[in-house]
């Protein structure tokens, strides 16, 4: 299966490429059925994609510093 055509512009893809548990996102979405990724779907509609939107549609909580 081809990789997501939006991986170059995806703000989360570099994090998913780091390996470890984050790589699970890459395996399940970016390199698999990327059409079910919420980020991909928003890109197709030319809708705003929040930086913290996960592929499953959930928002990643920002960590307080």
ZIFEN-V255074 format. One line per field, one symbol per residue. ss: DSSP state (2 for helix, 1 for strand, 0 for the rest). burial: I if it has 16 or more other C-alpha atoms within 10 Angstrom, else O. A space follows every 50 residues. Layout:
ss=???
burial=???
This chain:
ss=00000000000022220002222222222200022202222222000000 001000001000000
burial=OOOIOOIOOIIIIOOIOOOOOOIOIIOOIIOIOIOOIIIIIOOOOOOOIO OOIIIOOOOOOOOOO
